[in-house]
Amino acid sequence: MNFPYLTNTVIDGEAERLRFEALQARARDVPVDLDAIVYDHLCEKDSLIIDDEAELPDEEGEEVLGKTLMRAGRILINRRLKEPRDVGRYRFTVAHEIGHWRLHRPRVLASAEQLGCSPRFPAPT
């Protein structure tokens, strides 16, 4: 599936909306509570399932660190990233996959509906 090009302004705006929805915080200098965004907000609001113990196989010789499965309502994170030395990479990968979830999910679910597939999860409001 091809996705439209999104400007930094669009991406930043969506990130700011998510931060405000989840944390009621707008200031960029407030530390991001990633667990609150994921578990207290997205898992509740979108019925998202995060699996950070996934064994993700390499694709085309490249290690896969994360994967977003829109229609299944899941984000998979490579279990290797749970090692203490990889905490920064873990947080980045979770945040990156959340970006896919928020920015691309509406389009994926709409496309599935157009093809006559019933999305497992309703399109975001």
N, CA, C and O atoms as a printed pandas DataFrame, in Angstrom:
     atom_number atom_name residue_name chain_id  residue_number  x_coord  y_coord  z_coord
0              1         N          MET        A               1    0.838   -1.171    0.000
1              2        CA          MET        A               1    0.000    0.000    0.000
2              3         C          MET        A               1    0.882    1.232    0.000
3              4         O          MET        A               1    1.836    1.313    0.774
4              5         N          ASN        A               2    0.580    2.177   -0.845
5              6        CA          ASN        A               2    1.306    3.437   -0.876
6              7         C          ASN        A               2    0.641    4.426    0.064
7              8         O          ASN        A               2   -0.584    4.533    0.117
8              9         N          PHE        A               3    1.462    5.139    0.796
9             10        CA          PHE        A               3    0.955    6.140    1.716
10            11         C          PHE        A               3    1.343    7.515    1.191
11            12         O          PHE        A               3    2.415    7.679    0.608
12            13         N          PRO        A               4    0.478    8.503    1.395
13            14        CA          PRO        A               4    0.826    9.841    0.931
14            15         C          PRO        A               4    1.991   10.400    1.751
15            16         O          PRO        A               4    2.190   10.039    2.911
16            17         N          TYR        A               5    2.736   11.273    1.127
17            18        CA          TYR        A               5    3.828   11.940    1.819
18            19         C          TYR        A               5    3.230   12.838    2.893
19            20         O          TYR        A               5    2.297   13.593    2.621
20            21         N          LEU        A               6    3.752   12.761    4.094
21            22        CA          LEU        A               6    3.287   13.602    5.191
22            23         C          LEU        A               6    4.392   14.574    5.560
23            24         O          LEU        A               6    5.542   14.179    5.752
24            25         N          THR        A               7    4.046   15.823    5.655
25            26        CA          THR        A               7    5.035   16.843    6.011
26            27         C          THR        A               7    5.362   16.743    7.497
27            28         O          THR        A               7    4.617   16.147    8.274
28            29         N          ASN        A               8    6.479   17.330    7.870
29            30        CA          ASN        A               8    6.850   17.375    9.286
30            31         C          ASN        A               8    5.788   18.079   10.105
31            32         O          ASN        A               8    5.556   17.713   11.256
32            33         N          THR        A               9    5.136   19.089    9.531
33            34        CA          THR        A               9    4.084   19.814   10.235
34            35         C          THR        A               9    2.911   18.889   10.561
35            36         O          THR        A               9    2.375   18.935   11.668
36            37         N          VAL        A              10    2.515   18.058    9.609
37            38        CA          VAL        A              10    1.418   17.111    9.838
38            39         C          VAL        A              10    1.824   16.091   10.903
39            40         O          VAL        A              10    1.048   15.804   11.814
40            41         N          ILE        A              11    3.015   15.552   10.792
41            42        CA          ILE        A              11    3.486   14.549   11.748
42            43         C          ILE        A              11    3.599   15.156   13.146
43            44         O          ILE        A              11    3.141   14.559   14.120
44            45         N          ASP        A              12    4.202   16.330   13.249
45            46        CA          ASP        A              12    4.339   16.997   14.553
46            47         C          ASP        A              12    2.975   17.319   15.151
47            48         O          ASP        A              12    2.775   17.184   16.358
48            49         N          GLY        A              13    2.046   17.742   14.314
49            50        CA          GLY        A              13    0.697   18.064   14.800
50            51         C          GLY        A              13   -0.002   16.841   15.363
51            52         O          GLY        A              13   -0.653   16.918   16.405
52            53         N          GLU        A              14    0.128   15.716   14.681
53            54        CA          GLU        A              14   -0.499   14.483   15.164
54            55         C          GLU        A              14    0.164   13.994   16.452
55            56         O          GLU        A              14   -0.515   13.499   17.351
56            57         N          ALA        A              15    1.482   14.131   16.541
57            58        CA          ALA        A              15    2.192   13.751   17.770
58            59         C          ALA        A              15    1.732   14.622   18.932
59            60         O          ALA        A              15    1.539   14.129   20.043
60            61         N          GLU        A              16    1.559   15.904   18.679
61            62        CA          GLU        A              16    1.104   16.825   19.726
62            63         C          GLU        A              16   -0.330   16.505   20.150
63            64         O          GLU        A              16   -0.650   16.574   21.337
64            65         N          ARG        A              17   -1.197   16.155   19.192
65            66        CA          ARG        A              17   -2.570   15.762   19.528
66            67         C          ARG        A              17   -2.586   14.512   20.399
67            68         O          ARG        A              17   -3.334   14.435   21.373
68            69         N          LEU        A              18   -1.761   13.539   20.045
69            70        CA          LEU        A              18   -1.703   12.311   20.833
70            71         C          LEU        A              18   -1.202   12.601   22.240
71            72         O          LEU        A              18   -1.755   12.092   23.215
72            73         N          ARG        A              19   -0.168   13.409   22.351
73            74        CA          ARG        A              19    0.368   13.755   23.671
74            75         C          ARG        A              19   -0.708   14.426   24.518
75            76         O          ARG        A              19   -0.848   14.127   25.704
76            77         N          PHE        A              20   -1.463   15.327   23.911
77            78        CA          PHE        A              20   -2.504   16.017   24.673
78            79         C          PHE        A              20   -3.639   15.059   25.042
79            80         O          PHE        A              20   -4.123   15.086   26.173
80            81         N          GLU        A              21   -4.070   14.210   24.095
81            82        CA          GLU        A              21   -5.132   13.239   24.385
82            83         C          GLU        A              21   -4.733   12.328   25.541
83            84         O          GLU        A              21   -5.518   12.095   26.460
84            85         N          ALA        A              22   -3.516   11.821   25.486
85            86        CA          ALA        A              22   -3.070   10.817   26.451
86            87         C          ALA        A              22   -2.631   11.418   27.777
87            88         O          ALA        A              22   -2.877   10.835   28.833
88            89         N          LEU        A              23   -1.988   12.569   27.734
89            90        CA          LEU        A              23   -1.353   13.116   28.938
90            91         C          LEU        A              23   -1.886   14.472   29.356
91            92         O          LEU        A              23   -1.501   14.992   30.403
92            93         N          GLN        A              24   -2.760   15.050   28.560
93            94        CA          GLN        A              24   -3.245   16.416   28.784
94            95         C          GLN        A              24   -2.071   17.384   28.935
95            96         O          GLN        A              24   -2.119   18.317   29.737
96            97         N          ALA        A              25   -1.032   17.148   28.160
97            98        CA          ALA        A              25    0.162   17.981   28.210
98            99         C          ALA        A              25    0.480   18.477   26.810
99           100         O          ALA        A              25    0.450   17.707   25.850
100          101         N          ARG        A              26    0.778   19.736   26.697
101          102        CA          ARG        A              26    1.130   20.319   25.410
102          103         C          ARG        A              26    2.601   20.690   25.328
103          104         O          ARG        A              26    3.202   20.616   24.257
104          105         N          ALA        A              27    3.178   21.084   26.437
105          106        CA          ALA        A              27    4.548   21.592   26.410
106          107         C          ALA        A              27    5.519   20.511   25.958
107          108         O          ALA        A              27    5.496   19.388   26.461
108          109         N          ARG        A              28    6.355   20.858   25.020
109          110        CA          ARG        A              28    7.326   19.898   24.500
110          111         C          ARG        A              28    8.434   19.600   25.500
111          112         O          ARG        A              28    9.160   18.619   25.340
112          113         N          ASP        A              29    8.574   20.430   26.528
113          114        CA          ASP        A              29    9.627   20.181   27.499
114          115         C          ASP        A              29    9.179   19.209   28.593
115          116         O          ASP        A              29    9.973   18.847   29.461
116          117         N          VAL        A              30    7.919   18.789   28.556
117          118        CA          VAL        A              30    7.429   17.792   29.506
118          119         C          VAL        A              30    7.918   16.427   29.033
119          120         O          VAL        A              30    7.725   16.085   27.866
120          121         N          PRO        A              31    8.546   15.638   29.904
121          122        CA          PRO        A              31    8.990   14.311   29.475
122          123         C          PRO        A              31    7.805   13.482   28.971
123          124         O          PRO        A              31    6.703   13.558   29.515
124          125         N          VAL        A              32    8.047   12.708   27.947
125          126        CA          VAL        A              32    6.995   11.879   27.374
126          127         C          VAL        A              32    6.896   10.590   28.168
127          128         O          VAL        A              32    7.860    9.830   28.264
128          129         N          ASP        A              33    5.720   10.350   28.737
129          130        CA          ASP        A              33    5.453    9.119   29.459
130          131         C          ASP        A              33    4.927    8.109   28.442
131          132         O          ASP        A              33    3.720    7.993   28.229
132          133         N          LEU        A              34    5.848    7.385   27.824
133          134        CA          LEU        A              34    5.500    6.461   26.748
134          135         C          LEU        A              34    4.552    5.367   27.236
135          136         O          LEU        A              34    3.634    4.977   26.514
136          137         N          ASP        A              35    4.767    4.873   28.446
137          138        CA          ASP        A              35    3.878    3.840   28.983
138          139         C          ASP        A              35    2.452    4.352   29.121
139          140         O          ASP        A              35    1.506    3.625   28.817
140          141         N          ALA        A              36    2.282    5.581   29.570
141          142        CA          ALA        A              36    0.934    6.150   29.704
142          143         C          ALA        A              36    0.279    6.302   28.345
143          144         O          ALA        A              36   -0.910    6.018   28.197
144          145         N          ILE        A              37    1.032    6.745   27.354
145          146        CA          ILE        A              37    0.473    6.898   26.011
146          147         C          ILE        A              37    0.046    5.539   25.465
147          148         O          ILE        A              37   -1.045    5.397   24.913
148          149         N          VAL        A              38    0.906    4.551   25.624
149          150        CA          VAL        A              38    0.612    3.229   25.056
150          151         C          VAL        A              38   -0.444    2.499   25.870
151          152         O          VAL        A              38   -1.512    2.170   25.354
152          153         N          TYR        A              39   -0.153    2.246   27.131
153          154        CA          TYR        A              39   -1.003    1.350   27.916
154          155         C          TYR        A              39   -2.249    2.029   28.477
155          156         O          TYR        A              39   -3.325    1.432   28.482
156          157         N          ASP        A              40   -2.119    3.260   28.945
157          158        CA          ASP        A              40   -3.275    3.924   29.538
158          159         C          ASP        A              40   -4.163    4.595   28.503
159          160         O          ASP        A              40   -5.332    4.869   28.774
160          161         N          HIS        A              41   -3.618    4.863   27.319
161          162        CA          HIS        A              41   -4.413    5.568   26.314
162          163         C          HIS        A              41   -4.727    4.681   25.110
163          164         O          HIS        A              41   -5.886    4.326   24.897
164          165         N          LEU        A              42   -3.724    4.321   24.329
165          166        CA          LEU        A              42   -3.972    3.594   23.079
166          167         C          LEU        A              42   -4.541    2.193   23.306
167          168         O          LEU        A              42   -5.429    1.760   22.573
168          169         N          CYS        A              43   -4.038    1.490   24.308
169          170        CA          CYS        A              43   -4.579    0.150   24.564
170          171         C          CYS        A              43   -6.034    0.241   25.012
171          172         O          CYS        A              43   -6.843   -0.626   24.679
172          173         N          GLU        A              44   -6.366    1.275   25.757
173          174        CA          GLU        A              44   -7.746    1.473   26.198
174          175         C          GLU        A              44   -8.626    2.004   25.066
175          176         O          GLU        A              44   -9.671    1.425   24.769
176          177         N          LYS        A              45   -8.215    3.082   24.445
177          178        CA          LYS        A              45   -9.026    3.771   23.431
178          179         C          LYS        A              45   -9.174    2.959   22.148
179          180         O          LYS        A              45  -10.272    2.853   21.601
180          181         N          ASP        A              46   -8.076    2.389   21.668
181          182        CA          ASP        A              46   -8.079    1.701   20.377
182          183         C          ASP        A              46   -8.058    0.173   20.500
183          184         O          ASP        A              46   -8.007   -0.528   19.490
184          185         N          SER        A              47   -8.097   -0.338   21.718
185          186        CA          SER        A              47   -7.966   -1.785   21.953
186          187         C          SER        A              47   -6.674   -2.324   21.340
187          188         O          SER        A              47   -6.622   -3.466   20.884
188          189         N          LEU        A              48   -5.645   -1.501   21.336
189          190        CA          LEU        A              48   -4.343   -1.883   20.800
190          191         C          LEU        A              48   -3.675   -2.902   21.713
191          192         O          LEU        A              48   -3.751   -2.793   22.937
192          193         N          ILE        A              49   -3.028   -3.878   21.122
193          194        CA          ILE        A              49   -2.259   -4.869   21.864
194          195         C          ILE        A              49   -0.791   -4.672   21.511
195          196         O          ILE        A              49   -0.419   -4.661   20.338
196          197         N          ILE        A              50    0.031   -4.517   22.534
197          198        CA          ILE        A              50    1.473   -4.383   22.343
198          199         C          ILE        A              50    2.124   -5.691   22.784
199          200         O          ILE        A              50    1.941   -6.138   23.916
200          201         N          ASP        A              51    2.875   -6.287   21.888
201          202        CA          ASP        A              51    3.613   -7.502   22.211
202          203         C          ASP        A              51    5.092   -7.187   22.084
203          204         O          ASP        A              51    5.637   -7.145   20.981
204          205         N          ASP        A              52    5.742   -6.965   23.231
205          206        CA          ASP        A              52    7.170   -6.635   23.185
206          207         C          ASP        A              52    8.044   -7.856   23.486
207          208         O          ASP        A              52    9.201   -7.729   23.887
208          209         N          GLU        A              53    7.470   -9.020   23.287
209          210        CA          GLU        A              53    8.214  -10.275   23.414
210          211         C          GLU        A              53    8.205  -11.031   22.087
211          212         O          GLU        A              53    8.401  -12.246   22.062
212          213         N          ALA        A              54    7.977  -10.315   20.986
213          214        CA          ALA        A              54    7.839  -10.957   19.676
214          215         C          ALA        A              54    9.185  -11.431   19.141
215          216         O          ALA        A              54   10.212  -10.772   19.305
216          217         N          GLU        A              55    9.148  -12.576   18.507
217          218        CA          GLU        A              55   10.320  -13.081   17.795
218          219         C          GLU        A              55   10.105  -12.744   16.329
219          220         O          GLU        A              55    9.443  -13.484   15.602
220          221         N          LEU        A              56   10.663  -11.632   15.906
221          222        CA          LEU        A              56   10.466  -11.157   14.541
222          223         C          LEU        A              56   11.606  -11.642   13.659
223          224         O          LEU        A              56   12.769  -11.345   13.931
224          225         N          PRO        A              57   11.283  -12.384   12.608
225          226        CA          PRO        A              57   12.343  -12.865   11.721
226          227         C          PRO        A              57   12.921  -11.727   10.881
227          228         O          PRO        A              57   12.249  -10.732   10.610
228          229         N          ASP        A              58   14.167  -11.895   10.478
229          230        CA          ASP        A              58   14.798  -10.929    9.578
230          231         C          ASP        A              58   14.024  -10.893    8.263
231          232         O          ASP        A              58   13.449  -11.896    7.840
232          233         N          GLU        A              59   14.018   -9.736    7.629
233          234        CA          GLU        A              59   13.411   -9.583    6.310
234          235         C          GLU        A              59   14.467   -9.027    5.366
235          236         O          GLU        A              59   15.043   -7.967    5.609
236          237         N          GLU        A              60   14.709   -9.751    4.299
237          238        CA          GLU        A              60   15.714   -9.362    3.301
238          239         C          GLU        A              60   17.065   -9.093    3.948
239          240         O          GLU        A              60   17.763   -8.148    3.580
240          241         N          GLY        A              61   17.430   -9.935    4.924
241          242        CA          GLY        A              61   18.718   -9.820    5.582
242          243         C          GLY        A              61   18.804   -8.734    6.636
243          244         O          GLY        A              61   19.869   -8.531    7.219
244          245         N          GLU        A              62   17.720   -8.034    6.893
245          246        CA          GLU        A              62   17.711   -6.946    7.877
246          247         C          GLU        A              62   16.931   -7.363    9.121
247          248         O          GLU        A              62   15.875   -7.989    9.028
248          249         N          GLU        A              63   17.467   -7.006   10.280
249          250        CA          GLU        A              63   16.773   -7.293   11.532
250          251         C          GLU        A              63   15.519   -6.422   11.632
251          252         O          GLU        A              63   15.581   -5.214   11.403
252          253         N          VAL        A              64   14.401   -7.025   11.966
253          254        CA          VAL        A              64   13.144   -6.299   12.144
254          255         C          VAL        A              64   12.989   -6.021   13.632
255          256         O          VAL        A              64   12.954   -6.944   14.446
256          257         N          LEU        A              65   12.896   -4.728   13.985
257          258        CA          LEU        A              65   12.788   -4.345   15.392
258          259         C          LEU        A              65   11.343   -4.153   15.817
259          260         O          LEU        A              65   11.004   -4.364   16.982
260          261         N          GLY        A              66   10.488   -3.755   14.881
261          262        CA          GLY        A              66    9.091   -3.544   15.216
262          263         C          GLY        A              66    8.219   -3.702   13.994
263          264         O          GLY        A              66    8.678   -3.578   12.858
264          265         N          LYS        A              67    6.946   -3.981   14.248
265          266        CA          LYS        A              67    6.008   -4.179   13.152
266          267         C          LYS        A              67    4.616   -3.795   13.647
267          268         O          LYS        A              67    4.227   -4.154   14.759
268          269         N          THR        A              68    3.873   -3.069   12.825
269          270        CA          THR        A              68    2.507   -2.685   13.157
270          271         C          THR        A              68    1.541   -3.450   12.270
271          272         O          THR        A              68    1.625   -3.395   11.043
272          273         N          LEU        A              69    0.633   -4.155   12.900
273          274        CA          LEU        A              69   -0.383   -4.939   12.197
274          275         C          LEU        A              69   -1.721   -4.235   12.416
275          276         O          LEU        A              69   -2.415   -4.485   13.402
276          277         N          MET        A              70   -2.068   -3.357   11.485
277          278        CA          MET        A              70   -3.232   -2.477   11.649
278          279         C          MET        A              70   -4.533   -3.245   11.866
279          280         O          MET        A              70   -5.250   -3.017   12.841
280          281         N          ARG        A              71   -4.821   -4.151   10.948
281          282        CA          ARG        A              71   -6.111   -4.839   11.016
282          283         C          ARG        A              71   -6.195   -5.789   12.203
283          284         O          ARG        A              71   -7.288   -6.079   12.690
284          285         N          ALA        A              72   -5.068   -6.270   12.667
285          286        CA          ALA        A              72   -5.060   -7.155   13.833
286          287         C          ALA        A              72   -5.059   -6.368   15.138
287          288         O          ALA        A              72   -5.283   -6.931   16.209
288          289         N          GLY        A              73   -4.803   -5.051   15.044
289          290        CA          GLY        A              73   -4.782   -4.219   16.243
290          291         C          GLY        A              73   -3.595   -4.504   17.145
291          292         O          GLY        A              73   -3.710   -4.481   18.371
292          293         N          ARG        A              74   -2.443   -4.776   16.521
293          294        CA          ARG        A              74   -1.257   -5.169   17.289
294          295         C          ARG        A              74   -0.010   -4.413   16.834
295          296         O          ARG        A              74    0.151   -4.067   15.664
296          297         N          ILE        A              75    0.844   -4.179   17.794
297          298        CA          ILE        A              75    2.202   -3.707   17.518
298          299         C          ILE        A              75    3.136   -4.745   18.112
299          300         O          ILE        A              75    3.028   -5.100   19.286
300          301         N          LEU        A              76    4.058   -5.229   17.281
301          302        CA          LEU        A              76    5.034   -6.221   17.710
302          303         C          LEU        A              76    6.398   -5.554   17.855
303          304         O          LEU        A              76    6.832   -4.821   16.968
304          305         N          ILE        A              77    7.062   -5.807   18.962
305          306        CA          ILE        A              77    8.398   -5.273   19.217
306          307         C          ILE        A              77    9.334   -6.461   19.444
307          308         O          ILE        A              77    9.023   -7.372   20.211
308          309         N          ASN        A              78   10.468   -6.437   18.775
309          310        CA          ASN        A              78   11.458   -7.502   18.883
310          311         C          ASN        A              78   11.901   -7.658   20.340
311          312         O          ASN        A              78   12.324   -6.697   20.983
312          313         N          ARG        A              79   11.796   -8.876   20.838
313          314        CA          ARG        A              79   12.119   -9.146   22.240
314          315         C          ARG        A              79   13.554   -8.783   22.593
315          316         O          ARG        A              79   13.849   -8.512   23.757
316          317         N          ARG        A              80   14.450   -8.773   21.613
317          318        CA          ARG        A              80   15.848   -8.422   21.866
318          319         C          ARG        A              80   15.991   -7.023   22.457
319          320         O          ARG        A              80   16.945   -6.749   23.185
320          321         N          LEU        A              81   15.053   -6.147   22.147
321          322        CA          LEU        A              81   15.139   -4.763   22.607
322          323         C          LEU        A              81   14.825   -4.602   24.094
323          324         O          LEU        A              81   14.948   -3.502   24.632
324          325         N          LYS        A              82   14.428   -5.666   24.754
325          326        CA          LYS        A              82   14.135   -5.594   26.194
326          327         C          LYS        A              82   15.409   -5.669   27.033
327          328         O          LYS        A              82   15.356   -5.524   28.255
328          329         N          GLU        A              83   16.544   -5.892   26.391
329          330        CA          GLU        A              83   17.809   -5.927   27.119
330          331         C          GLU        A              83   18.115   -4.521   27.642
331          332         O          GLU        A              83   17.892   -3.544   26.927
332          333         N          PRO        A              84   18.615   -4.400   28.861
333          334        CA          PRO        A              84   18.866   -3.084   29.463
334          335         C          PRO        A              84   19.698   -2.140   28.589
335          336         O          PRO        A              84   19.477   -0.929   28.592
336          337         N          ARG        A              85   20.645   -2.694   27.849
337          338        CA          ARG        A              85   21.500   -1.832   27.018
338          339         C          ARG        A              85   20.737   -1.232   25.842
339          340         O          ARG        A              85   21.228   -0.298   25.209
340          341         N          ASP        A              86   19.550   -1.747   25.537
341          342        CA          ASP        A              86   18.782   -1.288   24.381
342          343         C          ASP        A              86   17.547   -0.468   24.754
343          344         O          ASP        A              86   16.648   -0.318   23.927
344          345         N          VAL        A              87   17.479    0.061   25.964
345          346        CA          VAL        A              87   16.277    0.770   26.407
346          347         C          VAL        A              87   15.942    1.967   25.502
347          348         O          VAL        A              87   14.770    2.211   25.214
348          349         N          GLY        A              88   16.942    2.699   25.062
349          350        CA          GLY        A              88   16.694    3.834   24.160
350          351         C          GLY        A              88   16.151    3.377   22.824
351          352         O          GLY        A              88   15.219    3.977   22.290
352          353         N          ARG        A              89   16.730    2.315   22.281
353          354        CA          ARG        A              89   16.260    1.765   21.006
354          355         C          ARG        A              89   14.854    1.192   21.151
355          356         O          ARG        A              89   14.036    1.301   20.238
356          357         N          TYR        A              90   14.575    0.577   22.311
357          358        CA          TYR        A              90   13.239    0.050   22.592
358          359         C          TYR        A              90   12.205    1.176   22.556
359          360         O          TYR        A              90   11.183    1.068   21.878
360          361         N          ARG        A              91   12.478    2.257   23.290
361          362        CA          ARG        A              91   11.540    3.387   23.353
362          363         C          ARG        A              91   11.356    4.008   21.961
363          364         O          ARG        A              91   10.236    4.337   21.570
364          365         N          PHE        A              92   12.448    4.165   21.224
365          366        CA          PHE        A              92   12.344    4.725   19.885
366          367         C          PHE        A              92   11.471    3.843   19.002
367          368         O          PHE        A              92   10.616    4.349   18.274
368          369         N          THR        A              93   11.676    2.534   19.058
369          370        CA          THR        A              93   10.926    1.608   18.210
370          371         C          THR        A              93    9.445    1.627   18.569
371          372         O          THR        A              93    8.598    1.636   17.676
372          373         N          VAL        A              94    9.120    1.634   19.848
373          374        CA          VAL        A              94    7.710    1.722   20.256
374          375         C          VAL        A              94    7.099    3.023   19.745
375          376         O          VAL        A              94    6.005    3.011   19.180
376          377         N          ALA        A              95    7.787    4.131   19.934
377          378        CA          ALA        A              95    7.280    5.427   19.470
378          379         C          ALA        A              95    7.124    5.444   17.948
379          380         O          ALA        A              95    6.154    5.995   17.427
380          381         N          HIS        A              96    8.068    4.848   17.246
381          382        CA          HIS        A              96    8.015    4.782   15.787
382          383         C          HIS        A              96    6.787    3.990   15.326
383          384         O          HIS        A              96    6.076    4.417   14.416
384          385         N          GLU        A              97    6.544    2.852   15.949
385          386        CA          GLU        A              97    5.385    2.034   15.577
386          387         C          GLU        A              97    4.074    2.733   15.944
387          388         O          GLU        A              97    3.083    2.594   15.228
388          389         N          ILE        A              98    4.056    3.472   17.035
389          390        CA          ILE        A              98    2.868    4.271   17.387
390          391         C          ILE        A              98    2.605    5.300   16.293
391          392         O          ILE        A              98    1.454    5.583   15.959
392          393         N          GLY        A              99    3.677    5.857   15.740
393          394        CA          GLY        A              99    3.517    6.795   14.625
394          395         C          GLY        A              99    2.816    6.147   13.448
395          396         O          GLY        A              99    1.920    6.745   12.854
396          397         N          HIS        A             100    3.215    4.923   13.103
397          398        CA          HIS        A             100    2.518    4.203   12.033
398          399         C          HIS        A             100    1.050    3.995   12.401
399          400         O          HIS        A             100    0.161    4.191   11.573
400          401         N          TRP        A             101    0.809    3.602   13.632
401          402        CA          TRP        A             101   -0.555    3.338   14.111
402          403         C          TRP        A             101   -1.436    4.573   13.944
403          404         O          TRP        A             101   -2.545    4.489   13.418
404          405         N          ARG        A             102   -0.934    5.714   14.393
405          406        CA          ARG        A             102   -1.740    6.936   14.350
406          407         C          ARG        A             102   -1.842    7.546   12.950
407          408         O          ARG        A             102   -2.907    8.026   12.562
408          409         N          LEU        A             103   -0.755    7.530   12.199
409          410        CA          LEU        A             103   -0.744    8.229   10.919
410          411         C          LEU        A             103   -1.307    7.407    9.769
411          412         O          LEU        A             103   -1.904    7.970    8.851
412          413         N          HIS        A             104   -1.135    6.102    9.795
413          414        CA          HIS        A             104   -1.516    5.286    8.636
414          415         C          HIS        A             104   -2.744    4.410    8.856
415          416         O          HIS        A             104   -3.373    3.977    7.890
416          417         N          ARG        A             105   -3.086    4.147   10.090
417          418        CA          ARG        A             105   -4.190    3.233   10.370
418          419         C          ARG        A             105   -5.509    3.650    9.716
419          420         O          ARG        A             105   -6.190    2.794    9.151
420          421         N          PRO        A             106   -5.900    4.926    9.768
421          422        CA          PRO        A             106   -7.173    5.299    9.130
422          423         C          PRO        A             106   -7.211    4.929    7.645
423          424         O          PRO        A             106   -8.233    4.462    7.143
424          425         N          ARG        A             107   -6.102    5.139    6.955
425          426        CA          ARG        A             107   -6.042    4.835    5.520
426          427         C          ARG        A             107   -6.081    3.329    5.257
427          428         O          ARG        A             107   -6.752    2.875    4.330
428          429         N          VAL        A             108   -5.361    2.559    6.072
429          430        CA          VAL        A             108   -5.352    1.107    5.905
430          431         C          VAL        A             108   -6.749    0.539    6.128
431          432         O          VAL        A             108   -7.209   -0.291    5.344
432          433         N          LEU        A             109   -7.421    0.971    7.175
433          434        CA          LEU        A             109   -8.753    0.455    7.469
434          435         C          LEU        A             109   -9.766    0.892    6.419
435          436         O          LEU        A             109  -10.662    0.125    6.065
436          437         N          ALA        A             110   -9.633    2.120    5.919
437          438        CA          ALA        A             110  -10.532    2.589    4.861
438          439         C          ALA        A             110  -10.317    1.782    3.588
439          440         O          ALA        A             110  -11.282    1.442    2.903
440          441         N          SER        A             111   -9.070    1.473    3.263
441          442        CA          SER        A             111   -8.776    0.675    2.071
442          443         C          SER        A             111   -9.339   -0.733    2.214
443          444         O          SER        A             111   -9.878   -1.288    1.257
444          445         N          ALA        A             112   -9.219   -1.304    3.390
445          446        CA          ALA        A             112   -9.761   -2.649    3.629
446          447         C          ALA        A             112  -11.270   -2.640    3.439
447          448         O          ALA        A             112  -11.838   -3.570    2.866
448          449         N          GLU        A             113  -11.905   -1.601    3.917
449          450        CA          GLU        A             113  -13.362   -1.491    3.781
450          451         C          GLU        A             113  -13.758   -1.373    2.312
451          452         O          GLU        A             113  -14.738   -1.981    1.882
452          453         N          GLN        A             114  -12.997   -0.593    1.540
453          454        CA          GLN        A             114  -13.278   -0.436    0.109
454          455         C          GLN        A             114  -13.140   -1.763   -0.630
455          456         O          GLN        A             114  -13.836   -2.004   -1.617
456          457         N          LEU        A             115  -12.247   -2.616   -0.154
457          458        CA          LEU        A             115  -12.042   -3.916   -0.791
458          459         C          LEU        A             115  -13.058   -4.950   -0.322
459          460         O          LEU        A             115  -13.031   -6.103   -0.752
460          461         N          GLY        A             116  -13.949   -4.529    0.559
461          462        CA          GLY        A             116  -14.971   -5.439    1.048
462          463         C          GLY        A             116  -14.542   -6.250    2.244
463          464         O          GLY        A             116  -15.249   -7.170    2.657
464          465         N          CYS        A             117  -13.395   -5.926    2.807
465          466        CA          CYS        A             117  -12.927   -6.614    4.015
466          467         C          CYS        A             117  -13.478   -5.856    5.211
467          468         O          CYS        A             117  -13.442   -4.626    5.248
468          469         N          SER        A             118  -13.976   -6.580    6.165
469          470        CA          SER        A             118  -14.424   -5.866    7.360
470          471         C          SER        A             118  -13.232   -5.749    8.295
471          472         O          SER        A             118  -12.657   -6.760    8.700
472          473         N          PRO        A             119  -12.858   -4.525    8.640
473          474        CA          PRO        A             119  -11.728   -4.365    9.554
474          475         C          PRO        A             119  -12.086   -4.953   10.915
475          476         O          PRO        A             119  -13.215   -4.832   11.390
476          477         N          ARG        A             120  -11.107   -5.583   11.519
477          478        CA          ARG        A             120  -11.344   -6.170   12.839
478          479         C          ARG        A             120  -11.652   -5.089   13.851
479          480         O          ARG        A             120  -12.476   -5.276   14.746
480          481         N          PHE        A             121  -10.994   -3.970   13.706
481          482        CA          PHE        A             121  -11.178   -2.861   14.618
482          483         C          PHE        A             121  -11.804   -1.701   13.852
483          484         O          PHE        A             121  -11.484   -1.480   12.684
484          485         N          PRO        A             122  -12.695   -0.962   14.506
485          486        CA          PRO        A             122  -13.307    0.175   13.808
486          487         C          PRO        A             122  -12.268    1.257   13.515
487          488         O          PRO        A             122  -11.264    1.390   14.215
488          489         N          ALA        A             123  -12.539    2.016   12.472
489          490        CA          ALA        A             123  -11.658    3.131   12.114
490          491         C          ALA        A             123  -11.649    4.123   13.264
491          492         O          ALA        A             123  -12.667    4.298   13.933
492          493         N          PRO        A             124  -10.514    4.779   13.506
493          494        CA          PRO        A             124  -10.408    5.748   14.592
494          495         C          PRO        A             124  -11.326    6.926   14.344
495          496         O          PRO        A             124  -11.612    7.288   13.203
496          497         N          THR        A             125  -11.780    7.513   15.433
497          498        CA          THR        A             125  -12.651    8.682   15.355
498          499         C          THR        A             125  -11.874    9.938   15.592
499          500         O          THR        A             125  -12.442   11.030   15.565
